[in-house]
Amino acid sequence: MNKNDIFKKLRVALMLRDDQILEILELVDFRMSKGEIGNIFRNQDHPNFMECGDQVLRNFLNGLVIHLRGTKENPKNPNDVIAIHRGEAKPKEFKKTVAGEKPKSDFKPKTNFKKKTSSNSKDKKTAPKVQVVEKVKFSNGKNKKS
């Protein structure tokens, strides 16, 4: 197991997104871009894969301690912080259907296709069309005989 695997497992276990990982790294004044974070989490066969260095993992773990526990002046309960992450990353619930049954949908097609008339259109006075540009006859090319 290498450092990339450890970093990936921590991200999944703590339900952290890339922007949250960046915030944790900022707590220890370590700056990385989202692209670099994404490259660390890529498959090893990918051309943009980046090996997670000692410095990155060390700073992430130090920032994670501050993120979960807080500082001496402002202590936090780690369980509360993790509960907040779980609340932000709720998975979607899927409904189970029987094999022969079609899934029910709440969609109802519109059956009334009549054009709505508004009473306001009769009351409005339409302004006459004003000609903005003069009519110009263009004669490009040779004269056509017809």
LINJONOR-V498185 format. One record per residue. N is the residue number from 0. RES is the residue in three letters. PSI is psi as a letter, one per 40 degrees, with the letter a starting at -180 (999 if undefined). D_CENTER is the distance of its C-alpha to the mean C-alpha in Angstrom with 2 decimals. Layout:
BEGIN
n res psi d_center
N RES PSI D_CENTER
N RES PSI D_CENTER
END
This chain:
BEGIN
n res psi d_center
0 MET h 30.69
1 ASN a 29.33
2 LYS d 27.21
3 ASN d 24.00
4 ASP d 24.65
5 ILE d 25.32
6 PHE d 22.11
7 LYS d 20.08
8 LYS d 22.14
9 LEU d 21.65
10 ARG d 17.85
11 VAL d 18.09
12 ALA d 20.97
13 LEU e 19.48
14 MET f 15.98
15 LEU i 14.43
16 ARG i 11.00
17 ASP d 11.37
18 ASP d 11.16
19 GLN d 13.72
20 ILE d 15.82
21 LEU d 15.99
22 GLU d 17.21
23 ILE d 19.73
24 LEU d 21.00
25 GLU d 21.42
26 LEU d 23.76
27 VAL f 26.23
28 ASP f 25.74
29 PHE h 24.23
30 ARG h 21.69
31 MET i 19.48
32 SER i 16.59
33 LYS d 13.23
34 GLY d 14.77
35 GLU d 17.82
36 ILE d 16.16
37 GLY d 14.48
38 ASN d 17.98
39 ILE d 19.61
40 PHE e 17.73
41 ARG i 18.53
42 ASN i 21.52
43 GLN d 24.84
44 ASP e 25.65
45 HIS i 22.72
46 PRO d 24.04
47 ASN e 21.47
48 PHE h 22.17
49 MET h 23.23
50 GLU h 25.67
51 CYS h 24.83
52 GLY i 27.73
53 ASP d 29.85
54 GLN d 28.78
55 VAL d 25.03
56 LEU d 25.68
57 ARG d 28.39
58 ASN d 26.35
59 PHE d 23.45
60 LEU d 26.08
61 ASN d 27.77
62 GLY d 24.62
63 LEU d 23.81
64 VAL d 27.31
65 ILE d 26.81
66 HIS d 23.43
67 LEU d 25.00
68 ARG d 28.57
69 GLY a 28.29
70 THR i 31.09
71 LYS d 34.80
72 GLU d 34.62
73 ASN g 31.56
74 PRO i 31.49
75 LYS i 28.79
76 ASN h 29.03
77 PRO d 26.84
78 ASN d 26.65
79 ASP d 25.15
80 VAL d 22.38
81 ILE d 21.60
82 ALA d 21.75
83 ILE d 19.12
84 HIS d 16.75
85 ARG d 17.78
86 GLY d 17.16
87 GLU d 13.52
88 ALA f 13.01
89 LYS h 15.05
90 PRO i 15.22
91 LYS i 15.65
92 GLU h 19.36
93 PHE h 21.05
94 LYS h 24.41
95 LYS h 27.26
96 THR i 29.49
97 VAL i 32.98
98 ALA d 33.57
99 GLY e 35.45
100 GLU h 33.52
101 LYS i 30.84
102 PRO h 27.73
103 LYS i 28.20
104 SER i 25.91
105 ASP e 25.94
106 PHE h 25.79
107 LYS h 29.10
108 PRO i 29.91
109 LYS h 31.45
110 THR e 35.19
111 ASN h 36.49
112 PHE e 36.34
113 LYS i 38.96
114 LYS h 38.38
115 LYS h 38.24
116 THR h 40.80
117 SER i 40.50
118 SER e 43.62
119 ASN d 42.29
120 SER d 42.56
121 LYS d 46.35
122 ASP d 46.74
123 LYS h 44.96
124 LYS h 47.23
125 THR h 46.00
126 ALA i 46.78
127 PRO i 48.73
128 LYS h 46.98
129 VAL h 47.66
130 GLN h 48.13
131 VAL d 46.10
132 VAL i 47.23
133 GLU i 50.72
134 LYS h 51.26
135 VAL h 51.92
136 LYS h 53.40
137 PHE h 52.09
138 SER g 54.41
139 ASN h 52.62
140 GLY a 54.64
141 LYS i 58.00
142 ASN h 59.71
143 LYS h 59.30
144 LYS h 62.50
145 SER 999 62.24
END
